[in-house]
């Protein structure tokens, strides 16, 4: 059952970042200027994907009844919505469809965490989180690479990217239906566990860092493509290759982090996970700052090596934060925790492009606007310091 849920997450995430590689082409097709496209498609439309995702997860946190809607219904709905974008030529319809895509994903993602918690082994919780991150990260990387290649080689190719995602989701729906099972909540959730979460302040702080921590991610995900092309005079293929290589590095890094995390837990050295998390977070900020400022001064081959290494390091904080949240809680608690986690992470990712679009509008400078967003990572690091300090002193 695990492989079907992981494939569902992969397919569902392939459409999350297919706007970014083709902002210029989508703007032209929908009849808006390039600058307005950076603001409306980059800022507002990502806002309209992630903010509904955030709030549907938030309301799902308070839903205590058994979910009787099979998961294939969600994938079918996503398939119809992505296919519908293929036919639209109106920016308002485009935005409305993105709104509903986000709303569905806000329920689907926490539900998948709950299923996987129910069937995962206690000794491999970090690896389970790693597989979830790999599935979602691979989906994002595959979707943006596909979108970049098709958008570059075919007129109105961005439409075919959405059509391809829609067909993939239809295949996922067919595969889940053929499995012949109703994908309902695990039976253990019917007990309505009343146990309280230990170290509640610690978990609250871990969750709180998601908004400032996700703002740079949301901004970089959207604006890194036009930045590489316009600020560094590289072509679309170079930007697509660089961002895909970053995704591959993050997948590789997630796998290493998950295996090492479970090994440390078995050796009863979980305190080391906290230190690695903080150090990797700081290194991530330094590497991204270096990459943005000095990309134009280094040759292409070296930039590929740097971005791959950066992807490995960038994967550690997210893997360990989610791994800590995933460990030691029941399935019902996991669904509630990850409903809030997805709410806060989506809120941050939705705010990120929106905030940077305001900076771009105010300053007219893409590089400076992206660098401003990195400051939010410092807030996240401080919250993590305080969270681990509180946990050690309880």
C-alpha positions in Angstrom: 0.0 0.0 0.0 2.9 2.3 0.8 4.1 2.5 -2.8 0.7 3.5 -4.1 0.5 6.4 -1.6 4.0 7.5 -2.5 3.2 7.5 -6.2 0.0 9.5 -5.4 2.2 12.1 -3.7 4.6 12.1 -6.6 1.8 12.6 -9.2 0.0 15.2 -7.1 3.1 17.4 -6.8 4.2 17.4 -10.5 1.9 20.4 -11.2 3.0 22.5 -8.3 5.9 24.3 -10.0 5.1 24.2 -13.7 4.3 27.9 -13.8 7.8 29.1 -12.9 9.8 27.8 -15.9 7.2 29.4 -18.3 6.2 32.7 -16.7 7.1 34.6 -19.9 5.3 32.2 -22.2 2.1 32.0 -20.0 2.1 35.8 -19.7 2.2 36.2 -23.5 -0.4 33.6 -24.0 -2.8 35.1 -21.5 -2.2 38.6 -22.9 -0.3 40.3 -20.0 3.1 42.0 -19.9 6.3 40.3 -18.7 6.5 42.5 -15.6 2.8 41.9 -14.8 3.4 38.2 -15.3 6.2 38.2 -12.7 3.9 39.9 -10.3 0.5 38.2 -11.1 1.7 34.7 -12.2 4.8 34.5 -9.9 3.3 36.3 -6.9 -0.5 36.1 -7.0 -1.0 32.7 -8.6 1.4 31.0 -6.3 -0.4 32.8 -3.5 -3.7 31.4 -4.9 -2.3 27.8 -4.8 -0.6 27.8 -1.4 -3.0 29.9 0.6 -6.0 27.7 -0.1 -3.8 24.7 0.5 -2.9 26.2 3.9 -6.4 27.0 5.0 -7.9 23.7 3.8 -5.2 22.0 6.0 -6.1 24.3 8.8 -9.8 23.5 8.8 -8.9 19.8 8.3 -7.1 20.0 11.7 -10.5 20.4 13.4 -12.2 17.6 11.4 -12.4 14.6 13.8 -14.7 12.4 11.8 -13.7 9.4 9.7 -13.1 10.4 6.1 -15.2 8.3 3.8 -14.1 9.8 0.5 -11.6 7.5 -1.2 -8.3 9.0 -2.1 -8.8 8.3 -5.9 -11.5 11.0 -5.8 -8.9 13.6 -4.9 -6.5 12.5 -7.7 -9.4 12.5 -10.2 -10.4 16.0 -9.1 -6.8 17.2 -9.5 -6.6 15.5 -12.9 -9.7 17.4 -14.2 -8.5 20.7 -12.9 -5.0 20.4 -14.5 -6.5 19.3 -17.8 -8.9 22.2 -17.6 -6.0 24.7 -17.6 -5.0 23.3 -21.0 -8.1 24.8 -22.5 -8.2 28.2 -20.7 -7.1 31.5 -22.1 -8.4 33.7 -19.3 -6.2 34.8 -16.4 -9.1 34.7 -14.0 -10.1 31.1 -14.8 -6.4 30.2 -14.6 -6.3 31.6 -11.1 -9.6 30.0 -10.0 -8.4 26.6 -11.1 -5.1 27.1 -9.1 -7.2 28.0 -6.1 -9.0 24.6 -6.1 -5.8 22.7 -6.8 -4.4 24.1 -3.7 -7.5 23.4 -1.6 -7.6 19.8 -2.6 -3.8 19.3 -1.8 -4.3 20.8 1.6 -6.5 17.8 2.6 -4.7 15.2 0.6 -1.1 15.7 1.9 -1.9 15.4 5.7 -4.1 12.3 5.0 -1.1 10.6 3.2 1.1 11.3 6.2 -1.5 9.7 8.5 -1.7 6.5 6.3 2.1 6.2 6.1 2.5 6.7 9.9 0.0 3.8 10.4 2.0 1.4 8.3 5.6 2.5 9.0 8.0 0.7 11.3 9.0 2.6 14.5 12.7 2.1 13.7 12.5 3.6 10.3 10.4 6.8 10.9 13.1 9.1 9.4 13.2 6.9 6.3 9.4 7.1 5.9 9.6 10.9 6.1 12.5 10.7 3.6 10.4 8.7 1.2 7.6 11.2 1.5 10.0 14.1 0.8 11.6 12.2 -2.1 8.2 11.4 -3.6 7.1 15.0 -3.4 10.5 16.5 -4.4 10.8 14.1 -7.4 7.3 15.2 -8.5 8.2 18.9 -8.3 11.5 18.3 -10.1 10.0 16.1 -12.8 7.1 18.6 -13.3 9.3 21.7 -13.7 11.8 19.9 -15.9 9.0 18.6 -18.2 7.4 22.1 -18.2 10.7 23.8 -19.1 11.5 21.4 -21.9 8.0 21.5 -23.4 7.7 25.2 -23.0 11.0 25.8 -24.7 10.4 23.5 -27.7 6.7 23.7 -28.5 4.5 26.8 -29.1 2.0 27.1 -26.3 3.9 24.3 -24.7 3.0 25.3 -21.2 -0.5 24.1 -21.9 0.8 20.6 -22.7 2.6 20.6 -19.4 -0.7 20.9 -17.6 -2.2 18.3 -19.9 0.6 15.9 -19.2 0.1 16.3 -15.4 -3.6 15.8 -15.8 -3.0 12.5 -17.7 -0.5 11.4 -15.0 -3.1 12.0 -12.3 -5.7 10.1 -14.3 -3.3 7.2 -14.5 -2.8 7.5 -10.7 -6.6 7.5 -10.2 -6.9 4.4 -12.4 -4.1 2.6 -10.6 -5.6 3.3 -7.1 -9.1 2.3 -8.3 -7.7 -1.0 -9.7 -6.1 -1.7 -6.3 -9.6 -2.5 -5.2 -9.5 -1.0 -1.7 -11.3 1.9 -0.1 -8.5 4.2 1.0 -10.0 5.2 4.4 -8.4 6.3 7.6 -6.6 3.6 9.5 -9.0 2.0 12.1 -6.9 3.2 15.0 -8.2 6.7 14.4 -11.6 5.7 15.4 -10.5 5.5 19.0 -10.2 9.2 19.1 -7.0 9.2 21.1 -7.2 11.6 24.1 -3.6 11.4 25.1 -1.8 14.8 25.2 1.2 15.5 23.2 4.3 15.7 25.5 6.6 18.7 25.1 3.8 20.7 23.6 5.8 23.9 23.6 8.6 22.2 21.7 6.3 21.0 18.9 4.6 24.4 18.8 8.0 26.1 18.2 8.9 23.5 15.6 5.7 24.3 13.8 6.0 28.1 14.2 9.3 28.2 12.3 7.6 26.9 9.2 6.2 30.4 8.1 9.5 32.3 8.1 11.3 29.1 7.0 9.1 28.6 4.0 9.0 32.2 2.7 12.4 32.0 1.0 11.5 28.6 -0.5 8.3 30.0 -2.0 10.1 33.0 -3.4 13.1 31.1 -4.8 11.0 28.4 -6.3 9.2 31.0 -8.5 11.8 33.6 -9.2 14.9 31.6 -9.6 14.1 30.8 -13.3 13.7 34.4 -14.5 16.7 35.3 -12.3 19.0 32.8 -13.9 17.9 33.8 -17.4 17.7 37.6 -17.1 20.4 38.4 -14.6 23.0 35.9 -15.8 22.3 35.8 -19.5 21.8 32.0 -19.5 19.1 30.3 -21.6 16.0 28.5 -20.4 17.7 25.1 -20.8 20.5 26.1 -18.5 18.0 27.3 -15.8 15.9 24.1 -16.2 19.0 21.9 -15.9 20.3 23.8 -12.9 17.0 23.6 -11.0 16.6 20.0 -11.9 20.1 19.2 -10.6 19.2 21.1 -7.4 16.2 18.8 -7.1 18.3 15.7 -7.7 20.7 16.9 -5.0 17.9 17.4 -2.6 16.6 13.9 -3.3 20.0 12.4 -2.7 20.5 14.6 0.4 17.1 13.5 1.8 18.0 9.8 1.4 21.3 10.4 3.3 19.7 12.5 6.0 17.0 9.9 6.6 19.3 6.9 6.8 21.7 8.8 9.1 18.9 10.1 11.2 17.5 6.6 11.9 21.1 5.3 12.6 21.6 8.1 15.2 18.2 7.2 16.8 19.3 3.5 17.1 22.5 4.6 18.7 20.6 6.9 21.1 22.3 10.0 19.8 19.2 12.0 18.8 20.8 15.1 20.2 23.2 15.1 17.2 20.2 15.4 14.9 19.4 18.8 16.4 22.9 20.1 15.9 23.1 18.8 12.3 19.7 20.5 11.6 20.9 23.9 12.8 24.3 23.7 11.1 22.8 22.6 7.8 20.2 25.4 8.0 23.0 28.0 8.4 25.0 26.5 5.6 21.9 26.5 3.4 21.5 30.2 3.8 25.2 30.8 3.1 25.2 28.7 0.0 22.1 30.3 -1.5 23.4 33.8 -0.8 26.7 32.9 -2.5 24.9 31.3 -5.4 22.7 34.3 -6.0 25.5 36.8 -5.7 28.3 35.1 -7.6 26.6 32.9 -10.2 27.6 35.3 -13.0 31.3 35.1 -11.9 31.7 31.3 -12.0 31.7 29.0 -15.1 28.8 26.8 -15.9 30.4 23.4 -14.9 31.4 24.7 -11.5 28.0 26.2 -10.9 26.4 22.7 -11.6 28.7 21.2 -8.9 27.9 23.9 -6.4 24.1 23.7 -7.0 24.2 19.9 -6.6 26.1 20.2 -3.3 23.7 22.9 -2.2 20.8 20.6 -2.9 22.2 17.9 -0.6 22.7 20.4 2.3 19.3 22.1 1.7 17.5 18.7 2.2 18.8 18.1 5.7 16.7 20.8 7.7 13.4 19.8 6.2 14.0 16.1 6.5 14.9 16.3 10.2 12.2 18.8 11.2 9.5 16.6 9.7 11.2 13.5 11.1 11.1 14.9 14.6 7.4 15.8 14.2 6.7 12.3 12.7 8.4 10.4 15.6 6.5 9.3 18.8 3.0 10.4 17.9 -0.1 8.3 17.0 -1.7 8.3 13.6 -4.5 10.6 14.7 -2.0 13.0 16.2 0.1 12.8 13.0 -2.8 13.9 10.9 -3.5 16.8 13.1 0.2 17.9 13.5 0.8 17.6 9.7 -2.5 19.5 9.0 -1.0 22.4 10.9 2.5 21.8 9.4 1.0 21.9 5.9 -1.0 25.0 6.8 2.0 26.9 8.0 4.4 25.6 5.3 1.9 26.4 2.5 1.2 29.8 4.1 4.9 30.6 4.0 5.3 29.4 0.4 2.3 31.4 -0.7 3.6 34.5 1.1 7.1 34.2 -0.3 6.5 35.0 -4.0 3.8 37.5 -3.0 6.3 39.4 -0.7 9.1 39.3 -3.3 6.7 40.5 -6.0 6.0 43.5 -3.8 9.8 44.1 -3.4 10.2 43.8 -7.2 7.4 46.2 -7.8 8.9 48.7 -5.3 12.6 48.4 -6.3 12.6 47.0 -9.8 15.5 44.8 -8.8 15.1 41.0 -8.9 18.4 40.0 -7.1 17.9 42.4 -4.2 14.3 41.3 -3.8 15.3 37.6 -3.6 18.1 38.4 -1.1 15.6 40.2 1.2 13.6 36.9 1.4 16.6 35.0 2.8 16.5 37.1 6.0 13.4 35.1 7.0 15.6 32.0 7.4 17.4 33.8 10.3 14.1 34.0 12.1 13.5 30.3 11.6 17.0 29.4 12.9 16.4 31.5 16.0 13.1 29.7 16.7 14.8 26.3 16.3 17.6 27.4 18.8 14.9 28.3 21.3 12.9 25.1 20.7 15.9 22.8 21.4 17.0 24.9 24.3 13.5 24.5 25.9 13.5 20.8 25.3 17.0 20.3 26.9 15.9 22.3 30.0 12.5 20.8 30.7 
